[in-house]
Amino acid sequence: MSILTERDRQAVRAELAKLGGPVKLVVFSQSLVAADLCRENEQLVREVAELSEQVSVEVLNPAIDRDRADAYGVDQVPAMVVEGARDYGIRFLGVPSGYEFSNLIDAMIVVSTGEPELSDTTKSSLTGLAGDVDIKVFSTPT
Amino acid sequence: MRLAQHMAVASDRVRATAIEATEFPDLSRAYRVMAVPKIVINDRVQFEGALPESDFLAKVLEAASAVH
């Protein structure tokens, strides 16, 4: 059974028409750790990827693909890296449903263009950062 | 998450992780998540609820400049 309804698919397809280039969703799954959530995450990602030819999916197992997981800094599942022309450092831990789903679509669009929608002040402030900044955003599906 | 992920694209220094709180109870406990959205920057600056872009930026700069 599909996770996305036909109405969802139409809305997502319209959003993904804004993609400015290829997007790769690198999904981390490990059935021994969180089988149901990993399965749901993979299914959701594949349903999204079906809606645009610009979107590709790669599924990795952090227990097997250890070097890749380390390189991406992923040590929990289900997890996903949203990559455009390069890895911009955007990660989703858990199944991005509900409110997070719209953030996933937004992330795909912004990595595809490489052009963040931020004020010039914000952009120039971020360019001047002297150290690394790790932002964690906790949310729930509703 | 929207502002955080746009900031990640704007700067190589910034990394943004969305965490589904109920699926990661250990992380949520470790970061004392009582309400969502909860934002934690560099494990040291934190706040709950959405902020306008300029206020969010101020939190990012505060976290980036804090003494380790």
N, CA and C atoms of all chains as a GROMACS GRO file, in nm:
protein
  630
    1MET      N    1   0.083  -0.120   0.000
    1MET     CA    2   0.000   0.000   0.000
    1MET      C    3   0.087   0.126   0.000
    2SER      N    4   0.046   0.224  -0.078
    2SER     CA    5   0.125   0.347  -0.087
    2SER      C    6   0.112   0.431   0.040
    3ILE      N    7   0.218   0.501   0.070
    3ILE     CA    8   0.213   0.597   0.181
    3ILE      C    9   0.151   0.727   0.131
    4LEU      N   10   0.194   0.769   0.012
    4LEU     CA   11   0.142   0.894  -0.044
    4LEU      C   12   0.009   0.869  -0.115
    5THR      N   13  -0.087   0.955  -0.091
    5THR     CA   14  -0.215   0.946  -0.162
    5THR      C   15  -0.197   1.007  -0.302
    6GLU      N   16  -0.293   0.987  -0.387
    6GLU     CA   17  -0.284   1.045  -0.521
    6GLU      C   18  -0.275   1.198  -0.513
    7ARG      N   19  -0.347   1.253  -0.418
    7ARG     CA   20  -0.343   1.399  -0.401
    7ARG      C   21  -0.202   1.443  -0.357
    8ASP      N   22  -0.142   1.366  -0.263
    8ASP     CA   23  -0.004   1.396  -0.220
    8ASP      C   24   0.090   1.393  -0.340
    9ARG      N   25   0.072   1.288  -0.420
    9ARG     CA   26   0.164   1.269  -0.533
    9ARG      C   27   0.155   1.385  -0.631
   10GLN      N   28   0.035   1.433  -0.654
   10GLN     CA   29   0.019   1.547  -0.745
   10GLN      C   30   0.088   1.671  -0.689
   11ALA      N   31   0.070   1.692  -0.557
   11ALA     CA   32   0.129   1.810  -0.494
   11ALA      C   33   0.282   1.800  -0.496
   12VAL      N   34   0.334   1.682  -0.465
   12VAL     CA   35   0.480   1.664  -0.461
   12VAL      C   36   0.538   1.676  -0.602
   13ARG      N   37   0.468   1.618  -0.699
   13ARG     CA   38   0.517   1.627  -0.838
   13ARG      C   39   0.527   1.773  -0.881
   14ALA      N   40   0.429   1.852  -0.842
   14ALA     CA   41   0.431   1.995  -0.877
   14ALA      C   42   0.548   2.065  -0.809
   15GLU      N   43   0.574   2.030  -0.683
   15GLU     CA   44   0.687   2.091  -0.612
   15GLU      C   45   0.820   2.050  -0.675
   16LEU      N   46   0.832   1.922  -0.708
   16LEU     CA   47   0.959   1.872  -0.762
   16LEU      C   48   0.986   1.925  -0.903
   17ALA      N   49   0.886   1.983  -0.966
   17ALA     CA   50   0.909   2.047  -1.096
   17ALA      C   51   1.003   2.166  -1.078
   18LYS      N   52   1.017   2.213  -0.952
   18LYS     CA   53   1.107   2.327  -0.925
   18LYS      C   54   1.253   2.284  -0.912
   19LEU      N   55   1.280   2.155  -0.914
   19LEU     CA   56   1.418   2.109  -0.896
   19LEU      C   57   1.507   2.170  -1.004
   20GLY      N   58   1.622   2.222  -0.960
   20GLY     CA   59   1.712   2.287  -1.054
   20GLY      C   60   1.824   2.197  -1.101
   21GLY      N   61   1.826   2.073  -1.054
   21GLY     CA   62   1.932   1.979  -1.090
   21GLY      C   63   1.908   1.849  -1.017
   22PRO      N   64   2.000   1.754  -1.034
   22PRO     CA   65   1.981   1.623  -0.972
   22PRO      C   66   1.988   1.627  -0.819
   23VAL      N   67   1.909   1.542  -0.758
   23VAL     CA   68   1.908   1.527  -0.613
   23VAL      C   69   1.926   1.379  -0.581
   24LYS      N   70   2.014   1.352  -0.485
   24LYS     CA   71   2.034   1.213  -0.444
   24LYS      C   72   1.994   1.199  -0.297
   25LEU      N   73   1.907   1.104  -0.271
   25LEU     CA   74   1.867   1.076  -0.134
   25LEU      C   75   1.942   0.950  -0.090
   26VAL      N   76   2.035   0.967   0.002
   26VAL     CA   77   2.113   0.854   0.051
   26VAL      C   78   2.049   0.807   0.182
   27VAL      N   79   1.988   0.690   0.175
   27VAL     CA   80   1.909   0.640   0.287
   27VAL      C   81   1.989   0.536   0.364
   28PHE      N   82   1.987   0.547   0.495
   28PHE     CA   83   2.053   0.448   0.580
   28PHE      C   84   1.948   0.363   0.651
   29SER      N   85   1.957   0.233   0.628
   29SER     CA   86   1.861   0.139   0.687
   29SER      C   87   1.937   0.025   0.751
   30GLN      N   88   1.879  -0.029   0.855
   30GLN     CA   89   1.939  -0.145   0.923
   30GLN      C   90   1.825  -0.221   0.988
   31SER      N   91   1.785  -0.332   0.924
   31SER     CA   92   1.664  -0.400   0.970
   31SER      C   93   1.678  -0.458   1.111
   32LEU      N   94   1.800  -0.487   1.152
   32LEU     CA   95   1.816  -0.543   1.288
   32LEU      C   96   1.793  -0.439   1.396
   33VAL      N   97   1.802  -0.313   1.358
   33VAL     CA   98   1.789  -0.207   1.458
   33VAL      C   99   1.647  -0.150   1.463
   34ALA      N  100   1.592  -0.117   1.347
   34ALA     CA  101   1.459  -0.054   1.344
   34ALA      C  102   1.391  -0.094   1.213
   35ALA      N  103   1.353  -0.219   1.203
   35ALA     CA  104   1.303  -0.275   1.077
   35ALA      C  105   1.184  -0.199   1.022
   36ASP      N  106   1.081  -0.178   1.102
   36ASP     CA  107   0.959  -0.117   1.051
   36ASP      C  108   0.981   0.027   1.006
   37LEU      N  109   1.052   0.103   1.089
   37LEU     CA  110   1.075   0.244   1.055
   37LEU      C  111   1.164   0.256   0.932
   38CYS      N  112   1.265   0.168   0.922
   38CYS     CA  113   1.355   0.173   0.806
   38CYS      C  114   1.279   0.138   0.679
   39ARG      N  115   1.191   0.039   0.689
   39ARG     CA  116   1.112  -0.002   0.573
   39ARG      C  117   1.020   0.113   0.529
   40GLU      N  118   0.955   0.175   0.627
   40GLU     CA  119   0.865   0.287   0.596
   40GLU      C  120   0.943   0.403   0.534
   41ASN      N  121   1.060   0.430   0.589
   41ASN     CA  122   1.143   0.539   0.538
   41ASN      C  123   1.183   0.513   0.392
   42GLU      N  124   1.230   0.392   0.366
   42GLU     CA  125   1.270   0.356   0.230
   42GLU      C  126   1.152   0.367   0.134
   43GLN      N  127   1.037   0.318   0.177
   43GLN     CA  128   0.921   0.321   0.089
   43GLN      C  129   0.882   0.465   0.056
   44LEU      N  130   0.881   0.550   0.160
   44LEU     CA  131   0.844   0.690   0.139
   44LEU      C  132   0.940   0.757   0.040
   45VAL      N  133   1.069   0.732   0.060
   45VAL     CA  134   1.169   0.793  -0.026
   45VAL      C  135   1.155   0.745  -0.170
   46ARG      N  136   1.128   0.617  -0.187
   46ARG     CA  137   1.112   0.564  -0.324
   46ARG      C  138   0.986   0.622  -0.390
   47GLU      N  139   0.880   0.638  -0.311
   47GLU     CA  140   0.758   0.696  -0.368
   47GLU      C  141   0.783   0.840  -0.414
   48VAL      N  142   0.864   0.913  -0.337
   48VAL     CA  143   0.897   1.051  -0.374
   48VAL      C  144   0.984   1.050  -0.500
   49ALA      N  145   1.082   0.961  -0.503
   49ALA     CA  146   1.176   0.957  -0.615
   49ALA      C  147   1.106   0.924  -0.747
   50GLU      N  148   0.997   0.848  -0.738
   50GLU     CA  149   0.921   0.812  -0.859
   50GLU      C  150   0.859   0.935  -0.926
   51LEU      N  151   0.849   1.044  -0.851
   51LEU     CA  152   0.776   1.160  -0.902
   51LEU      C  153   0.863   1.258  -0.978
   52SER      N  154   0.994   1.232  -0.984
   52SER     CA  155   1.081   1.319  -1.062
   52SER      C  156   1.201   1.239  -1.113
   53GLU      N  157   1.234   1.262  -1.238
   53GLU     CA  158   1.350   1.193  -1.295
   53GLU      C  159   1.480   1.248  -1.241
   54GLN      N  160   1.472   1.363  -1.175
   54GLN     CA  161   1.594   1.425  -1.120
   54GLN      C  162   1.637   1.360  -0.988
   55VAL      N  163   1.550   1.276  -0.932
   55VAL     CA  164   1.576   1.223  -0.797
   55VAL      C  165   1.623   1.078  -0.804
   56SER      N  166   1.736   1.052  -0.739
   56SER     CA  167   1.784   0.914  -0.729
   56SER      C  168   1.795   0.875  -0.582
   57VAL      N  169   1.794   0.744  -0.560
   57VAL     CA  170   1.797   0.692  -0.422
   57VAL      C  171   1.908   0.589  -0.411
   58GLU      N  172   1.980   0.597  -0.302
   58GLU     CA  173   2.079   0.494  -0.271
   58GLU      C  174   2.053   0.448  -0.128
   59VAL      N  175   2.045   0.319  -0.108
   59VAL     CA  176   2.021   0.268   0.028
   59VAL      C  177   2.147   0.202   0.080
   60LEU      N  178   2.190   0.245   0.198
   60LEU     CA  179   2.310   0.190   0.259
   60LEU      C  180   2.277   0.132   0.395
   61ASN      N  181   2.357   0.036   0.436
   61ASN     CA  182   2.344  -0.021   0.570
   61ASN      C  183   2.468   0.021   0.650
   62PRO      N  184   2.449   0.101   0.755
   62PRO     CA  185   2.566   0.154   0.826
   62PRO      C  186   2.655   0.044   0.887
   63ALA      N  187   2.597  -0.074   0.909
   63ALA     CA  188   2.679  -0.183   0.965
   63ALA      C  189   2.769  -0.245   0.858
   64ILE      N  190   2.728  -0.231   0.732
   64ILE     CA  191   2.805  -0.289   0.621
   64ILE      C  192   2.885  -0.180   0.550
   65ASP      N  193   2.814  -0.071   0.518
   65ASP     CA  194   2.881   0.040   0.447
   65ASP      C  195   2.938   0.139   0.550
   66ARG      N  196   3.027   0.086   0.631
   66ARG     CA  197   3.074   0.167   0.744
   66ARG      C  198   3.149   0.292   0.703
   67ASP      N  199   3.233   0.279   0.599
   67ASP     CA  200   3.312   0.395   0.558
   67ASP      C  201   3.222   0.508   0.508
   68ARG      N  202   3.118   0.470   0.430
   68ARG     CA  203   3.027   0.572   0.380
   68ARG      C  204   2.950   0.636   0.496
   69ALA      N  205   2.905   0.552   0.590
   69ALA     CA  206   2.830   0.604   0.705
   69ALA      C  207   2.917   0.700   0.786
   70ASP      N  208   3.044   0.663   0.805
   70ASP     CA  209   3.135   0.751   0.879
   70ASP      C  210   3.155   0.882   0.804
   71ALA      N  211   3.173   0.870   0.674
   71ALA     CA  212   3.197   0.990   0.594
   71ALA      C  213   3.078   1.085   0.601
   72TYR      N  214   2.958   1.028   0.606
   72TYR     CA  215   2.838   1.112   0.616
   72TYR      C  216   2.807   1.149   0.762
   73GLY      N  217   2.877   1.089   0.855
   73GLY     CA  218   2.850   1.118   0.996
   73GLY      C  219   2.718   1.060   1.043
   74VAL      N  220   2.678   0.948   0.984
   74VAL     CA  221   2.551   0.885   1.021
   74VAL      C  222   2.577   0.762   1.109
   75ASP      N  223   2.518   0.761   1.227
   75ASP     CA  224   2.537   0.644   1.314
   75ASP      C  225   2.405   0.593   1.372
   76GLN      N  226   2.292   0.644   1.319
   76GLN     CA  227   2.162   0.596   1.365
   76GLN      C  228   2.073   0.572   1.243
   77VAL      N  229   1.972   0.490   1.260
   77VAL     CA  230   1.876   0.463   1.151
   77VAL      C  231   1.734   0.473   1.205
   78PRO      N  232   1.636   0.501   1.119
   78PRO     CA  233   1.654   0.540   0.980
   78PRO      C  234   1.710   0.682   0.966
   79ALA      N  235   1.795   0.699   0.866
   79ALA     CA  236   1.854   0.831   0.842
   79ALA      C  237   1.860   0.855   0.692
   80MET      N  238   1.874   0.981   0.657
   80MET     CA  239   1.881   1.016   0.515
   80MET      C  240   1.967   1.140   0.496
   81VAL      N  241   2.047   1.137   0.392
   81VAL     CA  242   2.126   1.253   0.351
   81VAL      C  243   2.062   1.307   0.224
   82VAL      N  244   2.041   1.438   0.220
   82VAL     CA  245   1.981   1.500   0.100
   82VAL      C  246   2.092   1.574   0.027
   83GLU      N  247   2.136   1.518  -0.086
   83GLU     CA  248   2.249   1.573  -0.159
   83GLU      C  249   2.208   1.636  -0.290
   84GLY      N  250   2.272   1.746  -0.322
   84GLY     CA  251   2.254   1.806  -0.455
   84GLY      C  252   2.382   1.785  -0.532
   85ALA      N  253   2.436   1.892  -0.589
   85ALA     CA  254   2.562   1.882  -0.660
   85ALA      C  255   2.671   1.833  -0.564
   86ARG      N  256   2.650   1.858  -0.435
   86ARG     CA  257   2.740   1.805  -0.332
   86ARG      C  258   2.662   1.788  -0.202
   87ASP      N  259   2.729   1.737  -0.102
   87ASP     CA  260   2.666   1.719   0.029
   87ASP      C  261   2.674   1.852   0.105
   88TYR      N  262   2.558   1.911   0.128
   88TYR     CA  263   2.554   2.039   0.199
   88TYR      C  264   2.540   2.022   0.350
   89GLY      N  265   2.530   1.898   0.396
   89GLY     CA  266   2.521   1.875   0.540
   89GLY      C  267   2.378   1.866   0.591
   90ILE      N  268   2.285   1.829   0.503
   90ILE     CA  269   2.144   1.818   0.546
   90ILE      C  270   2.111   1.671   0.572
   91ARG      N  271   2.062   1.643   0.692
   91ARG     CA  272   2.030   1.507   0.735
   91ARG      C  273   1.888   1.502   0.792
   92PHE      N  274   1.824   1.387   0.774
   92PHE     CA  275   1.695   1.362   0.839
   92PHE      C  276   1.709   1.232   0.918
   93LEU      N  277   1.683   1.240   1.047
   93LEU     CA  278   1.683   1.120   1.131
   93LEU      C  279   1.537   1.086   1.160
   94GLY      N  280   1.497   0.964   1.123
   94GLY     CA  281   1.358   0.925   1.140
   94GLY      C  282   1.281   0.943   1.010
   95VAL      N  283   1.160   0.892   1.007
   95VAL     CA  284   1.078   0.901   0.886
   95VAL      C  285   1.022   1.043   0.874
   96PRO      N  286   1.056   1.113   0.766
   96PRO     CA  287   1.007   1.251   0.754
   96PRO      C  288   0.862   1.257   0.710
   97SER      N  289   0.773   1.234   0.805
   97SER     CA  290   0.630   1.240   0.772
   97SER      C  291   0.573   1.368   0.832
   98GLY      N  292   0.448   1.395   0.800
   98GLY     CA  293   0.383   1.515   0.853
   98GLY      C  294   0.458   1.641   0.815
   99TYR      N  295   0.483   1.724   0.914
   99TYR     CA  296   0.546   1.854   0.890
   99TYR      C  297   0.684   1.837   0.830
  100GLU      N  298   0.758   1.736   0.876
  100GLU     CA  299   0.894   1.715   0.825
  100GLU      C  300   0.894   1.677   0.677
  101PHE      N  301   0.784   1.622   0.629
  101PHE     CA  302   0.780   1.584   0.488
  101PHE      C  303   0.792   1.708   0.398
  102SER      N  304   0.724   1.815   0.437
  102SER     CA  305   0.735   1.936   0.355
  102SER      C  306   0.876   1.994   0.364
  103ASN      N  307   0.942   1.974   0.480
  103ASN     CA  308   1.081   2.019   0.490
  103ASN      C  309   1.173   1.934   0.402
  104LEU      N  310   1.143   1.805   0.391
  104LEU     CA  311   1.223   1.720   0.302
  104LEU      C  312   1.213   1.770   0.157
  105ILE      N  313   1.091   1.799   0.113
  105ILE     CA  314   1.073   1.847  -0.024
  105ILE      C  315   1.146   1.981  -0.042
  106ASP      N  316   1.134   2.067   0.058
  106ASP     CA  317   1.202   2.197   0.053
  106ASP      C  318   1.354   2.178   0.047
  107ALA      N  319   1.405   2.081   0.125
  107ALA     CA  320   1.549   2.052   0.125
  107ALA      C  321   1.593   2.005  -0.013
  108MET      N  322   1.512   1.921  -0.076
  108MET     CA  323   1.547   1.870  -0.208
  108MET      C  324   1.557   1.985  -0.308
  109ILE      N  325   1.464   2.078  -0.297
  109ILE     CA  326   1.464   2.190  -0.391
  109ILE      C  327   1.587   2.280  -0.369
  110VAL      N  328   1.617   2.308  -0.241
  110VAL     CA  329   1.728   2.402  -0.218
  110VAL      C  330   1.864   2.337  -0.250
  111VAL      N  331   1.880   2.207  -0.227
  111VAL     CA  332   2.009   2.146  -0.265
  111VAL      C  333   2.021   2.133  -0.417
  112SER      N  334   1.907   2.125  -0.485
  112SER     CA  335   1.912   2.110  -0.631
  112SER      C  336   1.956   2.238  -0.699
  113THR      N  337   1.925   2.351  -0.636
  113THR     CA  338   1.962   2.480  -0.696
  113THR      C  339   2.090   2.535  -0.633
  114GLY      N  340   2.117   2.495  -0.507
  114GLY     CA  341   2.232   2.550  -0.437
  114GLY      C  342   2.210   2.696  -0.400
  115GLU      N  343   2.085   2.741  -0.411
  115GLU     CA  344   2.056   2.882  -0.384
  115GLU      C  345   1.959   2.895  -0.267
  116PRO      N  346   2.011   2.917  -0.147
  116PRO     CA  347   1.924   2.927  -0.030
  116PRO      C  348   1.837   3.052  -0.033
  117GLU      N  349   1.716   3.038   0.017
  117GLU     CA  350   1.627   3.154   0.025
  117GLU      C  351   1.647   3.220   0.161
  118LEU      N  352   1.747   3.304   0.167
  118LEU     CA  353   1.781   3.376   0.290
  118LEU      C  354   1.812   3.521   0.252
  119SER      N  355   1.803   3.608   0.352
  119SER     CA  356   1.834   3.748   0.324
  119SER      C  357   1.984   3.763   0.298
  120ASP      N  358   2.021   3.872   0.231
  120ASP     CA  359   2.164   3.897   0.205
  120ASP      C  360   2.241   3.911   0.335
  121THR      N  361   2.177   3.970   0.436
  121THR     CA  362   2.243   3.986   0.566
  121THR      C  363   2.277   3.849   0.625
  122THR      N  364   2.179   3.758   0.620
  122THR     CA  365   2.202   3.625   0.675
  122THR      C  366   2.313   3.554   0.598
  123LYS      N  367   2.307   3.562   0.466
  123LYS     CA  368   2.407   3.493   0.385
  123LYS      C  369   2.548   3.546   0.412
  124SER      N  370   2.562   3.678   0.422
  124SER     CA  371   2.697   3.730   0.445
  124SER      C  372   2.745   3.697   0.586
  125SER      N  373   2.654   3.695   0.684
  125SER     CA  374   2.693   3.656   0.820
  125SER      C  375   2.742   3.512   0.823
  126LEU      N  376   2.673   3.424   0.750
  126LEU     CA  377   2.710   3.282   0.750
  126LEU      C  378   2.842   3.260   0.677
  127THR      N  379   2.867   3.340   0.575
  127THR     CA  380   2.994   3.328   0.502
  127THR      C  381   3.112   3.358   0.594
  128GLY      N  382   3.087   3.442   0.692
  128GLY     CA  383   3.195   3.481   0.781
  128GLY      C  384   3.213   3.391   0.902
  129LEU      N  385   3.141   3.281   0.909
  129LEU     CA  386   3.152   3.193   1.025
  129LEU      C  387   3.295   3.140   1.039
  130ALA      N  388   3.347   3.147   1.162
  130ALA     CA  389   3.485   3.101   1.185
  130ALA      C  390   3.488   2.955   1.230
  131GLY      N  391   3.375   2.908   1.278
  131GLY     CA  392   3.373   2.770   1.328
  131GLY      C  393   3.254   2.693   1.274
  132ASP      N  394   3.254   2.563   1.300
  132ASP     CA  395   3.145   2.479   1.252
  132ASP      C  396   3.019   2.500   1.336
  133VAL      N  397   2.905   2.487   1.270
  133VAL     CA  398   2.775   2.503   1.338
  133VAL      C  399   2.690   2.380   1.310
  134ASP      N  400   2.651   2.313   1.417
  134ASP     CA  401   2.567   2.195   1.405
  134ASP      C  402   2.428   2.229   1.458
  135ILE      N  403   2.329   2.226   1.370
  135ILE     CA  404   2.192   2.260   1.412
  135ILE      C  405   2.108   2.134   1.414
  136LYS      N  406   2.054   2.103   1.531
  136LYS     CA  407   1.961   1.991   1.543
  136LYS      C  408   1.820   2.048   1.561
  137VAL      N  409   1.725   1.996   1.483
  137VAL     CA  410   1.587   2.042   1.495
  137VAL      C  411   1.499   1.922   1.529
  138PHE      N  412   1.451   1.919   1.651
  138PHE     CA  413   1.363   1.810   1.695
  138PHE      C  414   1.219   1.846   1.661
  139SER      N  415   1.148   1.749   1.605
  139SER     CA  416   1.007   1.774   1.578
  139SER      C  417   0.930   1.644   1.591
  140THR      N  418   0.798   1.655   1.579
  140THR     CA  419   0.712   1.537   1.578
  140THR      C  420   0.624   1.546   1.454
  141PRO      N  421   0.564   1.433   1.413
  141PRO     CA  422   0.490   1.433   1.286
  141PRO      C  423   0.373   1.530   1.280
  142THR      N  424   0.313   1.565   1.392
  142THR     CA  425   0.195   1.651   1.387
  142THR      C  426   0.225   1.791   1.438
  143MET      N  427   1.306   2.356   1.070
  143MET     CA  428   1.410   2.292   0.987
  143MET      C  429   1.436   2.373   0.860
  144ARG      N  430   1.334   2.445   0.814
  144ARG     CA  431   1.351   2.514   0.686
  144ARG      C  432   1.469   2.611   0.688
  145LEU      N  433   1.474   2.698   0.788
  145LEU     CA  434   1.584   2.794   0.794
  145LEU      C  435   1.717   2.722   0.810
  146ALA      N  436   1.720   2.619   0.894
  146ALA     CA  437   1.845   2.547   0.920
  146ALA      C  438   1.900   2.486   0.792
  147GLN      N  439   1.812   2.427   0.712
  147GLN     CA  440   1.863   2.362   0.591
  147GLN      C  441   1.905   2.462   0.484
  148HIS      N  442   1.840   2.577   0.481
  148HIS     CA  443   1.884   2.680   0.387
  148HIS      C  444   2.019   2.737   0.431
  149MET      N  445   2.039   2.747   0.563
  149MET     CA  446   2.168   2.793   0.614
  149MET      C  447   2.278   2.692   0.582
  150ALA      N  448   2.243   2.563   0.585
  150ALA     CA  449   2.342   2.459   0.553
  150ALA      C  450   2.388   2.472   0.408
  151VAL      N  451   2.296   2.509   0.321
  151VAL     CA  452   2.333   2.527   0.180
  151VAL      C  453   2.416   2.655   0.164
  152ALA      N  454   2.384   2.755   0.247
  152ALA     CA  455   2.454   2.884   0.236
  152ALA      C  456   2.598   2.877   0.285
  153SER      N  457   2.628   2.785   0.378
  153SER     CA  458   2.762   2.781   0.436
  153SER      C  459   2.811   2.639   0.456
  154ASP      N  460   2.935   2.614   0.414
  154ASP     CA  461   2.995   2.482   0.437
  154ASP      C  462   3.015   2.455   0.586
  155ARG      N  463   3.011   2.559   0.666
  155ARG     CA  464   3.030   2.542   0.810
  155ARG      C  465   2.906   2.488   0.880
  156VAL      N  466   2.791   2.503   0.814
  156VAL     CA  467   2.664   2.470   0.881
  156VAL      C  468   2.612   2.333   0.839
  157ARG      N  469   2.570   2.257   0.938
  157ARG     CA  470   2.510   2.126   0.914
  157ARG      C  471   2.374   2.126   0.983
  158ALA      N  472   2.272   2.073   0.916
  158ALA     CA  473   2.137   2.074   0.972
  158ALA      C  474   2.080   1.933   0.976
  159THR      N  475   2.035   1.893   1.093
  159THR     CA  476   1.977   1.759   1.109
  159THR      C  477   1.837   1.769   1.166
  160ALA      N  478   1.741   1.716   1.093
  160ALA     CA  479   1.603   1.708   1.144
  160ALA      C  480   1.590   1.575   1.218
  161ILE      N  481   1.540   1.579   1.338
  161ILE     CA  482   1.527   1.458   1.418
  161ILE      C  483   1.381   1.436   1.457
  162GLU      N  484   1.330   1.320   1.420
  162GLU     CA  485   1.193   1.286   1.458
  162GLU      C  486   1.197   1.242   1.605
  163ALA      N  487   1.148   1.327   1.693
  163ALA     CA  488   1.171   1.310   1.837
  163ALA      C  489   1.116   1.179   1.893
  164THR      N  490   0.999   1.138   1.848
  164THR     CA  491   0.940   1.017   1.907
  164THR      C  492   1.013   0.890   1.862
  165GLU      N  493   1.080   0.896   1.746
  165GLU     CA  494   1.153   0.778   1.698
  165GLU      C  495   1.293   0.769   1.758
  166PHE      N  496   1.338   0.877   1.820
  166PHE     CA  497   1.471   0.878   1.882
  166PHE      C  498   1.459   0.926   2.027
  167PRO      N  499   1.394   0.844   2.110
  167PRO     CA  500   1.369   0.887   2.249
  167PRO      C  501   1.497   0.912   2.329
  168ASP      N  502   1.602   0.837   2.300
  168ASP     CA  503   1.727   0.858   2.375
  168ASP      C  504   1.786   0.996   2.346
  169LEU      N  505   1.786   1.031   2.216
  169LEU     CA  506   1.836   1.164   2.179
  169LEU      C  507   1.747   1.272   2.237
  170SER      N  508   1.616   1.249   2.232
  170SER     CA  509   1.523   1.350   2.284
  170SER      C  510   1.541   1.370   2.434
  171ARG      N  511   1.568   1.259   2.503
  171ARG     CA  512   1.594   1.270   2.648
  171ARG      C  513   1.725   1.343   2.674
  172ALA      N  514   1.826   1.305   2.596
  172ALA     CA  515   1.959   1.366   2.616
  172ALA      C  516   1.954   1.517   2.597
  173TYR      N  517   1.869   1.561   2.504
  173TYR     CA  518   1.859   1.705   2.477
  173TYR      C  519   1.737   1.769   2.544
  174ARG      N  520   1.678   1.693   2.636
  174ARG     CA  521   1.564   1.744   2.715
  174ARG      C  522   1.457   1.808   2.627
  175VAL      N  523   1.410   1.733   2.530
  175VAL     CA  524   1.306   1.784   2.441
  175VAL      C  525   1.171   1.769   2.511
  176MET      N  526   1.112   1.882   2.548
  176MET     CA  527   0.982   1.882   2.615
  176MET      C  528   0.872   1.934   2.522
  177ALA      N  529   0.912   2.016   2.427
  177ALA     CA  530   0.818   2.072   2.330
  177ALA      C  531   0.888   2.080   2.196
  178VAL      N  532   0.811   2.076   2.088
  178VAL     CA  533   0.871   2.085   1.955
  178VAL      C  534   0.809   2.200   1.877
  179PRO      N  535   0.877   2.257   1.778
  179PRO     CA  536   1.014   2.222   1.746
  179PRO      C  537   1.112   2.271   1.853
  180LYS      N  538   1.214   2.190   1.878
  180LYS     CA  539   1.322   2.235   1.966
  180LYS      C  540   1.450   2.236   1.884
  181ILE      N  541   1.520   2.347   1.894
  181ILE     CA  542   1.642   2.364   1.814
  181ILE      C  543   1.761   2.368   1.910
  182VAL      N  544   1.862   2.288   1.878
  182VAL     CA  545   1.985   2.285   1.958
  182VAL      C  546   2.102   2.313   1.865
  183ILE      N  547   2.178   2.417   1.897
  183ILE     CA  548   2.290   2.456   1.810
  183ILE      C  549   2.421   2.435   1.884
  184ASN      N  550   2.507   2.355   1.823
  184ASN     CA  551   2.638   2.321   1.881
  184ASN      C  552   2.625   2.271   2.025
  185ASP      N  553   2.518   2.203   2.053
  185ASP     CA  554   2.492   2.144   2.186
  185ASP      C  555   2.494   2.248   2.297
  186ARG      N  556   2.484   2.376   2.263
  186ARG     CA  557   2.500   2.475   2.370
  186ARG      C  558   2.395   2.586   2.368
  187VAL      N  559   2.348   2.622   2.252
  187VAL     CA  560   2.241   2.722   2.245
  187VAL      C  561   2.114   2.649   2.205
  188GLN      N  562   2.008   2.668   2.279
  188GLN     CA  563   1.884   2.598   2.245
  188GLN      C  564   1.761   2.684   2.268
  189PHE      N  565   1.658   2.655   2.190
  189PHE     CA  566   1.532   2.726   2.206
  189PHE      C  567   1.419   2.642   2.148
  190GLU      N  568   1.298   2.678   2.189
  190GLU     CA  569   1.180   2.607   2.140
  190GLU      C  570   1.095   2.702   2.056
  191GLY      N  571   1.035   2.646   1.952
  191GLY     CA  572   0.945   2.725   1.868
  191GLY      C  573   1.018   2.790   1.752
  192ALA      N  574   0.938   2.832   1.655
  192ALA     CA  575   0.994   2.893   1.536
  192ALA      C  576   1.036   3.038   1.564
  193LEU      N  577   1.146   3.079   1.504
  193LEU     CA  578   1.194   3.217   1.519
  193LEU      C  579   1.202   3.280   1.381
  194PRO      N  580   1.187   3.414   1.376
  194PRO     CA  581   1.212   3.482   1.249
  194PRO      C  582   1.359   3.465   1.209
  195GLU      N  583   1.386   3.480   1.081
  195GLU     CA  584   1.521   3.453   1.030
  195GLU      C  585   1.631   3.531   1.104
  196SER      N  586   1.606   3.659   1.132
  196SER     CA  587   1.712   3.739   1.196
  196SER      C  588   1.741   3.690   1.338
  197ASP      N  589   1.637   3.646   1.409
  197ASP     CA  590   1.657   3.594   1.545
  197ASP      C  591   1.724   3.456   1.541
  198PHE      N  592   1.688   3.376   1.444
  198PHE     CA  593   1.751   3.244   1.427
  198PHE      C  594   1.900   3.263   1.398
  199LEU      N  595   1.930   3.357   1.309
  199LEU     CA  596   2.070   3.386   1.276
  199LEU      C  597   2.147   3.428   1.402
  200ALA      N  598   2.083   3.511   1.485
  200ALA     CA  599   2.149   3.557   1.607
  200ALA      C  600   2.185   3.439   1.696
  201LYS      N  601   2.097   3.340   1.704
  201LYS     CA  602   2.125   3.220   1.784
  201LYS      C  603   2.242   3.141   1.724
  202VAL      N  604   2.244   3.132   1.592
  202VAL     CA  605   2.354   3.061   1.524
  202VAL      C  606   2.487   3.130   1.553
  203LEU      N  607   2.488   3.263   1.542
  203LEU     CA  608   2.611   3.338   1.565
  203LEU      C  609   2.653   3.328   1.711
  204GLU      N  610   2.554   3.327   1.800
  204GLU     CA  611   2.584   3.313   1.943
  204GLU      C  612   2.651   3.177   1.968
  205ALA      N  613   2.596   3.073   1.909
  205ALA     CA  614   2.652   2.938   1.928
  205ALA      C  615   2.791   2.928   1.867
  206ALA      N  616   2.808   2.992   1.751
  206ALA     CA  617   2.936   2.982   1.681
  206ALA      C  618   3.046   3.057   1.754
  207SER      N  619   3.007   3.162   1.826
  207SER     CA  620   3.110   3.244   1.891
  207SER      C  621   3.134   3.206   2.036
  208ALA      N  622   3.050   3.117   2.090
  208ALA     CA  623   3.064   3.079   2.231
  208ALA      C  624   3.199   3.011   2.252
  209VAL      N  625   3.252   3.031   2.370
  209VAL     CA  626   3.383   2.972   2.403
  209VAL      C  627   3.365   2.824   2.432
  210HIS      N  628   3.452   2.744   2.374
  210HIS     CA  629   3.443   2.599   2.396
  210HIS      C  630   3.484   2.563   2.538
   0.00000   0.00000   0.00000
